[in-house]
Amino acid sequence: MPPEFFKRLYQKRNTSAPISEITQKVGYKNQGFFYKKFQAYYNMSPIEYRKSLKKNLS
């Protein structure tokens, strides 16, 4: 899946949902693979991205 696709889905999800749940809903069966792809494209982990979203909403 293109990185923009899972980023949009990630943003639409409730940010309090576990990343494992988001990983599955985006279509990845392996959470580690999702982390690796996300980190490679965005230069931050999904957890760091979540924190940045919360910071920007504050």
RAMOKA-V567082 format. One record per backbone hydrogen bond with DSSP energy under -1.0 kcal/mol. NH is the residue of the N-H (numbers start at 0). CO is the residue of the C=O. Records with the same first field share a line. If there is no record, write none. Layout:
BEGIN
NH=CO  CO
END
This chain:
BEGIN
5=1
6=2
7=3
8=4
9=5
10=6
11=7
12=8
16=13
21=17
22=18
23=19
24=20
25=21
27=22
33=29
34=30
35=31
36=32
37=33
38=34
39=35
40=36
41=37
42=38
48=44
49=45
50=46
51=47
52=48
53=49
54=50
55=51
56=52
END
